[in-house]
Amino acid sequence: MGFPKTEYYQLLRTMLCFATPTFVVLSEVILANRYPDKLPEKFWTKRLKWIFAPYISFSVIDALVSYKMNPNFDLGGKILKNIFLGEFEGYFVLIIFQFYILHYFVTKYKISMNLLIPVSILAMIFHFKILEGNIAFVKEHVAFFKIPFTAWFAYFTLAYVIGRNYKRLSETFLRYKWFTLLGVLLSIVIVFVLFKAGYTSVGSRRIDLLPLTIMLSVAVFAWGQLIPNFKFVNIISNYSFGIYLIHWQVQRYWGASIAELFSGTFTRVIGVFIISLLISMSIIFIVSKLPFGSYIVGNVNRKLPRAKRIKVNDAA
């Protein structure tokens, strides 16, 4: 339908890009909290079956959809590029597996975060500068340069520290919950100032999204302790990996048609979001009932452990 002719729409899109690095933060916080010393047996087996296998499945599905939309397409080449270069929306699986490997080395060799945190921040800044530069080789192979973990390294190290010390930090976050909101506000101001100064690229690879992502995550860790355990949230959590893989294909097929049902940018964005979510979840539900469904949409039918809640009075 086209972008509205207002810079604030682009600013909102920019801030919403916190979602991708937040996936890194939440994943590593859980890993570091559950496996602070070493990865358990069958760790790799489970992730190859229920994360990497769906990635392979959707590498093929994305190529088939692309071929259907444009028959003059190198189907075999597209499948190989999807698998090895992540040339579709599922590319982040390749990055998260790099973080699994990094977590393995950090726990095995007891690497100090006092050293790794500043190194990781510098590595991120350097990676972003390379991507934003005018190096011909980088521009020609930009698909490859978005895969190395260094573009998200600082999110990993900071999340690792939070996860290792989660019990103590969660109580601190709750005690200073109003300050977490102040941190979120200040982080938004940083993005706004840089955006107005000309840093207008829309994407997750922005260094100013680092404080925003961390502060939003901390706010969730703080305020989430006060929110009841809604069943719908658990359902979304179970379906989230499948939603991540399938939503782009849903929007490629039906996004424009859904948008035409609404008038105005705001209602279109909300409408496309909600309807795409429901269609994605419906497809995931059906596929998950197949004998091999978990190898396509992930392990949807697993039971989530009930989270232990901190009593507010004890943490206040």
C-alpha positions in Angstrom: 0.0 0.0 0.0 3.1 2.3 0.2 4.6 4.1 3.1 2.9 7.1 4.7 4.7 10.4 3.9 5.8 11.0 7.4 9.2 10.4 9.0 7.6 9.4 12.3 6.2 6.3 10.7 9.7 5.3 9.7 10.9 6.2 13.2 8.3 3.9 14.7 9.4 1.1 12.3 13.0 1.7 13.5 12.1 1.4 17.2 10.1 -1.7 16.5 13.3 -3.3 15.2 14.2 -3.9 18.9 12.3 -7.2 18.5 15.1 -9.1 16.7 17.9 -8.4 19.2 15.4 -9.0 22.0 15.1 -12.6 20.7 18.9 -12.9 21.3 18.6 -11.4 24.8 15.7 -13.6 26.0 17.2 -16.8 24.5 20.6 -16.2 26.1 19.1 -15.2 29.5 17.2 -18.5 29.6 20.2 -20.5 28.5 22.6 -18.8 31.0 20.0 -19.3 33.8 19.3 -22.9 33.1 22.8 -24.0 32.0 25.3 -21.7 33.7 28.1 -24.3 33.8 27.6 -26.6 30.8 25.1 -27.6 28.2 23.2 -30.7 29.0 23.1 -34.0 27.1 20.8 -34.0 24.0 21.0 -30.2 23.9 22.2 -30.3 20.2 20.0 -33.2 19.3 16.8 -31.3 20.3 17.8 -28.1 18.6 18.8 -29.8 15.4 15.4 -31.6 15.4 13.1 -28.7 16.4 15.0 -25.6 15.3 17.4 -26.5 12.5 15.1 -29.0 10.8 12.2 -26.4 10.5 14.8 -23.9 9.2 15.7 -26.3 6.4 12.0 -27.0 5.7 11.3 -23.3 5.4 14.4 -22.7 3.3 12.7 -25.0 0.8 9.2 -23.6 1.3 10.4 -20.0 0.8 12.2 -21.0 -2.4 9.0 -22.8 -3.7 6.9 -19.7 -2.9 9.4 -17.5 -4.7 9.4 -19.8 -7.7 5.6 -19.8 -7.8 5.6 -16.0 -7.8 8.3 -15.9 -10.4 8.8 -19.0 -12.6 11.9 -17.5 -14.1 13.7 -18.4 -10.9 16.7 -20.6 -10.2 14.9 -22.9 -7.7 17.8 -25.0 -6.8 20.1 -22.1 -6.4 17.6 -20.3 -4.2 17.2 -23.3 -1.9 21.0 -23.6 -1.5 21.3 -19.8 -0.8 18.5 -20.0 1.7 20.1 -22.9 3.6 23.7 -21.7 3.6 23.4 -17.9 3.4 20.0 -17.5 5.1 18.6 -15.5 2.1 15.1 -15.5 3.6 13.4 -14.4 6.8 14.6 -17.5 8.7 18.3 -16.4 8.5 18.4 -15.7 12.2 18.4 -19.4 13.0 22.0 -19.5 11.7 22.9 -16.6 14.1 21.3 -18.2 17.1 23.2 -21.4 16.5 26.4 -19.4 16.6 25.3 -18.2 20.0 24.7 -21.8 21.2 28.3 -22.5 20.2 29.5 -19.3 21.9 27.6 -20.2 25.1 29.3 -23.6 25.0 32.8 -22.0 24.8 32.0 -19.4 27.4 30.8 -22.0 30.0 33.5 -24.5 29.2 36.4 -22.2 29.4 34.9 -19.8 32.0 35.6 -16.7 29.9 35.4 -13.5 31.9 32.5 -11.2 31.0 34.6 -8.2 32.2 36.7 -8.7 29.1 34.1 -10.1 26.7 31.5 -7.3 27.2 33.7 -4.4 26.0 35.1 -6.6 23.2 31.6 -7.5 22.1 30.5 -3.9 22.0 33.5 -2.9 19.9 32.9 -5.9 17.6 29.3 -4.8 17.1 30.3 -1.2 16.3 33.0 -2.4 13.9 30.5 -4.8 12.1 27.9 -2.0 11.7 30.5 0.4 10.3 31.6 -2.3 7.8 28.0 -2.7 6.7 27.3 1.0 6.4 30.5 1.7 4.5 31.1 1.8 0.8 33.3 -1.3 0.4 32.4 -2.8 -2.9 33.1 -6.4 -1.7 30.8 -6.0 1.3 28.0 -4.4 -0.7 28.2 -7.3 -3.3 28.1 -10.0 -0.5 25.9 -8.2 2.0 23.8 -11.3 2.5 26.8 -13.1 3.9 27.8 -10.2 6.1 24.5 -10.2 8.0 25.1 -13.8 9.2 28.2 -13.5 11.5 27.2 -13.3 15.2 29.4 -10.2 15.8 26.5 -8.0 14.7 24.6 -9.1 17.8 27.6 -9.9 20.1 26.9 -7.4 22.9 23.4 -8.6 23.3 24.7 -12.1 24.0 27.3 -11.0 26.6 24.9 -8.7 28.5 22.2 -11.3 28.4 24.6 -13.9 29.7 25.4 -11.8 32.7 21.7 -11.3 33.4 20.9 -15.0 33.0 23.8 -16.1 35.3 22.6 -13.8 38.0 18.9 -13.8 37.2 17.5 -14.6 40.7 19.3 -11.7 42.4 18.9 -9.3 39.5 15.1 -10.0 39.0 14.5 -8.9 42.6 16.6 -5.8 42.0 14.7 -5.1 38.8 11.4 -5.4 40.6 12.5 -3.2 43.5 13.5 -0.4 41.0 10.7 -1.1 38.5 9.9 2.5 37.9 13.5 3.3 37.1 13.3 0.6 34.4 10.6 2.6 32.7 12.8 5.7 32.9 15.6 3.8 31.3 13.2 2.8 28.4 12.2 6.4 28.0 15.8 7.6 27.8 16.7 4.9 25.3 13.8 6.0 23.1 15.1 9.5 23.3 18.5 8.4 22.1 17.0 6.7 19.0 14.8 9.7 18.4 17.8 12.2 18.6 20.0 10.0 16.3 17.1 9.5 13.8 16.5 13.3 13.6 20.3 13.8 13.2 20.2 11.7 10.0 20.7 8.1 11.2 17.5 7.0 9.5 18.2 3.4 8.4 15.4 1.0 9.3 16.7 -2.3 10.6 18.0 -4.2 13.7 21.7 -3.4 13.0 21.7 -0.1 14.8 24.0 0.5 17.8 21.3 2.8 19.4 19.0 -0.2 19.6 21.4 -1.8 22.1 20.3 0.3 25.1 16.7 0.3 24.0 16.6 -3.5 23.7 18.4 -4.1 27.1 16.2 -1.6 28.9 13.0 -3.0 27.4 14.1 -6.5 28.4 14.9 -5.3 31.9 11.5 -3.6 32.1 9.8 -6.9 31.1 11.9 -8.8 33.7 10.7 -6.3 36.3 7.0 -5.7 35.4 6.5 -9.3 34.1 6.7 -10.5 37.7 3.5 -8.6 38.5 1.5 -9.9 35.6 -0.7 -13.0 36.0 0.3 -16.1 34.1 -2.1 -15.8 31.1 -2.8 -19.0 29.1 -2.8 -17.0 25.8 0.7 -15.8 26.4 1.9 -19.4 26.9 0.1 -20.4 23.6 1.9 -17.6 21.8 5.2 -18.7 23.4 4.7 -22.3 22.1 3.8 -21.1 18.6 6.4 -18.3 18.5 9.1 -20.1 16.5 6.5 -21.3 13.9 5.1 -17.8 13.7 8.5 -16.4 13.1 9.1 -18.9 10.2 5.7 -18.8 8.5 4.4 -15.2 8.9 6.4 -13.8 6.0 5.0 -16.4 3.6 1.5 -15.6 4.9 2.0 -11.9 4.3 3.5 -12.5 0.8 0.3 -14.3 -0.2 -2.3 -12.4 1.6 -0.8 -9.2 3.1 -1.9 -6.8 0.3 -5.4 -8.3 0.3 -5.8 -8.0 4.0 -4.5 -4.4 3.9 -7.2 -3.5 1.4 -9.9 -4.4 3.9 -8.9 -1.4 6.0 -8.6 2.3 5.5 -5.8 4.4 7.0 -2.2 3.3 8.0 -2.9 2.6 11.6 -5.9 0.2 11.0 -4.0 -1.5 8.1 -0.9 -2.2 10.2 -3.0 -3.5 13.2 -5.3 -5.5 10.8 -2.4 -7.1 8.9 -0.7 -7.9 12.2 -3.7 -9.6 13.8 -5.0 -11.4 10.8 -1.5 -12.6 9.8 -1.0 -13.9 13.3 -4.2 -15.8 13.4 -3.6 -17.3 9.9 -0.1 -18.3 10.9 -1.2 -19.9 14.1 -4.0 -21.8 12.3 -1.6 -23.2 9.8 0.9 -24.2 12.5 -1.8 -25.9 14.5 -2.8 -28.0 11.5 0.8 -28.9 10.5 1.7 -29.7 14.1 -0.9 -32.6 14.0 1.1 -34.3 11.2 3.5 -37.1 12.3 6.4 -35.0 11.0 4.9 -31.6 11.8 7.5 -30.7 14.5 10.2 -30.8 11.9 8.4 -28.1 9.9 6.9 -25.7 12.5 8.9 -26.6 15.6 7.9 -28.4 18.8 4.5 -26.7 19.3 3.0 -29.4 21.6 5.7 -29.2 24.3 4.7 -28.3 27.9 6.2 -25.2 29.2 7.5 -25.3 32.8 5.5 -23.2 35.2 7.6 -20.1 36.2 8.3 -19.5 39.8 7.1 -16.1 40.8 8.7 -13.8 43.3 6.4 -12.5 46.0 6.0 -8.8 45.5 6.2 -8.1 49.3 9.4 -10.1 49.6 11.1 -8.2 46.7 9.7 -4.7 47.6 
